Amino acid sequence: MLELKQIEQMIEKVKLISIEAGKEIMRIYESEDFGVEAKSDDSPLTKADKNANDYIVKGLESLETQIPIISEENKEIEYSERSNYTDYWLVDPLDGTKEFIKRNGEFTVNIALISNGIPFAGVVYAPALEELYWAIKGHGAFLKKNGETTHLRSKSFKKTDPNLKIVCSRSHLNERTANFMAAFDRPEKVATGSSLKFLIMAKGEAHIYPRLAPTMEWDTGAAQIILEESGGKVLSVENDLPLGYNKESLVNPHFVAYANEIS
């Protein structure tokens, strides 16, 4: 296990790496050609995904920590190798590629430090919004915007409260999610893209985020620790336990994220 001071120093550098990757994303965002391709699962891939990934990987390697990297855009590492990882970086260089292509600004850079199968630290940067989020386990979650740093606190609530704000994806809203929302008292739907769904909860602007559809570990790692450190939680629908990482399959189980639920 890495020492706290070492992690704090690394996260300061990772924050800068995420901002610089965000600048590269915005350079392409403001251009005419996104260079859109289709990946094997038919999800879109742009020049911004690839360029940001290259920048982040080089930046993390420059820290000279010898910590391995798992990234959405890197070649998949066999489980026989990565199962030996105690600590590793988990990267999604551009979460919300569909939102990027739509030019709605709801996309993020995500870099998490996973230790012993749980998110221990995370940085998320929303380049179009110029919002930088970060957290270290046991040391709080923070947002820097317009030069000001805010200590994040998720909103307290009970599931029986009326008018709870329930987060849903702009790109993914299925029947199971609609049925989940129907169980609450006059819920208000809050639609946004990418890992911002976790972060608006960490800021106290929503209460619950059900994700009853597939995601990958890199989609959630960095934002999960930020929400957790704001007082929230992210629980698997299968067993009501926090999402675990570096499983043999990197696909997450369906989950529900909560702000500060009061029993």
N, C-alpha and C positions, 0 to 999 in steps of 0.2 A: 504494500500500500504506500502511495506517495505521501510525503509530508504536506501538511496544510499550507505552509509558507510557499513551498514549491508549486502547489496547485494555484495559489493566488497569483503568483508571478506568471505562470503559464496563461491563466485566464485573462490577465491584462493584455498579454500579447495576442491571444486568440480574439479578443474584442477588436483589436486593430486589424487583424487578418480578415475578420468578417466584414468590417467596414470597407476595406480595400476590395474585397470580392464583390461587395455590393456596388461599388463604383463601376466595376467592369460589367456587372449586370445592367446597370442603368445606362451605360454607354450603348449597349446593344438595344436596350428597351427604347431608347430615343432614336434608333436608326430605322431604316426602312426594311431591312432584311434580318429576320430572326434566325434564318437557317433551320427551319423546323423539319425534323425527321420523325419517323415513327419507330419506337423501340419494339422489341419482340412481343411485348404485351399490348401493343398498339397505343401505349401512352406516348405523349409527345416529348421530344428532346430538342433543345435549341442550342445555338452557339453559346448562349448565356450559361446554360447548365454546364457545358463542357469547359468553357473558359474559367468560370468561377471555381469549378472543381480543381482544375489545374493549379489555380492560384492558391487555393486553400491547402491542397496537398503539399505543395512546395513550401508554403508558410509553416505548416505543422512540422514538416521534416526539418526546417531550418532551426527549430527549437532544440534540436539535437538531444531529444529525450529518449529516443529509441522506442517510443510508444507506437504500436502499429495503428493503422488507419483502416476502417471499414467505411466505404462511401458508396452511395447509390450509383455513382457513375464510374467506379473502379471495377476491374474484373473481380468477379465473386471469388472469395477465399474459401477453400474447402473447410468444412467443419472440423476435420481431423487436425487442421492447423490452428484455426482460430479458437477451438475449444480450450487451448492452452493459454489463451490471453487472460491475464488478470486485469490489466488496464488497457484500454484502447480508445482512440478517437472514433466517434460515430458521426458521419457527415452527410447532410443533404445540402448540396451547394445551392439548389434553387427549389424550394418547396413551394408548390403552387404554380407549376409551369403553365397549366391551363389559364390561370388568372393572369400570368405574365403575358400570354398570347392575347388575352382579351383586353390587355392594357388597363386593368382596373386597380393596379397598385397593391393587390393583396397577395404578395409573395415574400418569402423570407429566406435568409441564409441560416442554416442550423448546424451547430458544432457542439457535440456533447462529449464529455469524458465519462466513459462507463468503467466502473470498478466493481469487480466481483459480481457482475450481472445486474447492477443497478446504476441508474444515472447519478453521478456524484457531482458533476458540474455541467453547466450548459451556457451557451451564448446563442442568442437569436437576434439577427439584425433584419429589420424591414427597410430595405433601401429606398423605396418610393416614399415611405412615411418618415424616413430618417429617425427611426426608433430603435434603440439598442437595449436589449434585455439580457440579463445574466443572473446566475445563481450558483452558489456552492452549498452543498449539503450541510445543514446546520448553521448557515450563516446568512440566510435571508435571500430575497429576490429583489432585483432592482431594475429600474427603467431610466435611461438617459435620453432626454428629448429637449431640443432647444437649449442645450447647455445646462439643463437642470436634472439632477438625479433624484428619483423618487423611490422610497422603500415600498414595495408592493404588498398589499394586503387584499386577499380575496374576500368576497362578500359573504357574511354569515347568513344562513337560511335553513328552513325546514322544508322537507319535501311536500308537506301539506300546505305550505304558503301559497296564496293565490298569485297569479301574474308573474311566476318565475320566468326568467329569461333563459331560454334554452337555445344553445348554439347549434347551428346546422351548416353544412357545407353548401356553397353556391353550386358546386359541381356534383354533389352526391347527396340525394335525399330519397331514400327508398321507403317502401311500405312499412318495414319494421321500425324505422325511425319515426314515421308518422304515428304508428300505433303507440310507441313509447311516449311520445309527447301527449297523446290523447289521455293518458292516465293522470295528468296533472290538472290543477284548477286554473283554467283560463291562461295557459302558458303563452308567453310572447316569443315568437321566433326571431332569432338574431342570426342573420346569414353573413358569413365571411369565409374567406379562403385560407388555405395553408395552415401553418402552425399558429397563426393569429387567433384561431379558435380557442386555444389554450390561454393565450396571452390576454385577451379581453376579459377572461375570467380572473386571471391573476391581478388585473387592474381593478377588479371589483365591478365590472360592467355586465356580467352575466353569471348564471348560477350553475348550469349543467350543460355538458356536451356529450351526447351519446354518439358513439361511432360504431354502428352496427353494420359495418362493411369493412372490407380488407384495408389494412395499412401495413407499412413496413416499419421495422424498428427505427430506421433513420428519420421517418416522418415524425416521431414522437419523443425521442430521447432528450433532446435539449429543452424542448418546451415542457416536458413532464417535470423535470427538476425545478424549473422556474415556477410552475403552478404549485408543486408540492411545497416549495419554500415560501410561497405566499399564503399557505394554509390550506391548500386544496389537496386533491388526491386523484389518481387515475387507476381505476380498478377493472380487472378483467371480468367480463360477463360470465366466463366459465367457472371461476372459483372465488370471485370477490377479493382477489389479491392484487397488489400493485403489479403493473406490467414488468416482466423480467426481460433481460437482454442477453444476446449471444446464444440464443437457442439454436438447435440444429436447423430449424427453419426460421428465417428472419422475418416471416410474416407474423404480425401481431394477432392475438385473439381479438374478437370484438370487445370493446371496452366502453365504460362511461367515466368521464372526467367530471369531478365536482369541485365547486368552490368550497368554502368553509362550512360544511354541513353540520348542523347541530342536531343531535339525536333527541 
